[in-house]
């Protein structure tokens, strides 16, 4: 599924801003609110990193109301946390 979504994400755009989307990295996934991360298989993140769209059963939900807001500070905290735990899988 990840390979297919990686290729597909090059074509997909945010329905709000038109920015390109990419599959969430492990750090970005950790920055997504806990309740939302358990309801989806993955996420497509907007180029500016401020919104993510859920992917459920391999199907991305690209609707404005499905967007999950991401604060850049949350992402930076997840990256910093991952850097402080070397040797653990990300």
C-alpha positions in Angstrom: 0.0 0.0 0.0 2.8 2.5 0.9 4.4 2.2 -2.6 1.1 2.9 -4.3 0.3 5.8 -2.1 3.7 7.2 -2.5 3.3 7.3 -6.3 -0.3 8.5 -6.0 0.6 11.3 -3.5 2.8 12.9 -6.2 -0.5 13.5 -8.1 -2.8 14.4 -5.2 -3.3 18.0 -3.9 -4.8 19.5 -0.8 -8.4 20.3 -1.6 -8.1 23.6 0.4 -4.7 25.1 -0.7 -3.7 23.0 -3.8 -0.4 22.1 -2.2 1.2 18.8 -2.9 0.7 16.0 -0.3 3.1 13.3 0.9 2.9 10.3 3.1 3.4 11.1 6.7 6.9 10.3 8.0 7.1 8.5 11.3 7.9 11.9 13.0 4.9 13.5 11.4 2.7 10.5 12.3 3.7 11.0 16.0 2.7 14.7 15.8 -0.9 13.7 14.8 -3.3 13.8 17.7 -3.6 10.4 19.4 -7.3 9.9 18.7 -6.9 10.5 15.0 -3.9 8.4 14.6 -5.7 5.3 15.8 -8.6 5.8 13.4 -6.5 5.8 10.2 -3.9 3.5 8.5 -1.8 6.5 7.6 -1.9 10.1 6.6 -1.2 12.4 3.7 0.5 15.6 4.9 0.2 18.9 3.2 3.5 20.4 1.9 3.5 23.2 4.5 3.1 20.6 7.3 0.0 22.2 8.8 -2.6 19.7 7.9 -2.9 15.9 7.4 -5.6 13.9 5.6 -6.4 10.4 6.9 -6.0 7.2 4.8 -8.3 4.4 5.8 -8.2 1.0 4.2 -5.9 2.5 1.6 -8.3 5.3 0.6 -7.3 8.9 1.3 -10.1 11.2 2.6 -9.4 14.4 0.8 -12.2 16.5 2.2 -11.7 19.9 3.9 -13.7 18.7 7.0 -11.4 15.6 7.3 -8.2 17.6 7.6 -6.4 17.4 10.9 -4.6 20.5 11.9 -0.9 20.1 12.7 1.0 22.7 14.6 4.7 23.1 13.5 5.6 23.0 17.2 4.0 19.6 17.5 6.0 18.3 14.6 9.3 19.8 15.9 8.6 18.2 19.4 8.1 14.8 17.7 11.3 15.1 15.7 13.3 16.2 18.8 11.9 13.3 20.8 12.9 10.8 18.1 16.4 12.3 17.9 16.8 12.0 21.7 16.1 8.2 21.5 18.8 6.9 19.2 18.7 3.3 18.2 14.9 3.0 18.5 12.9 2.5 15.3 11.1 5.6 13.9 
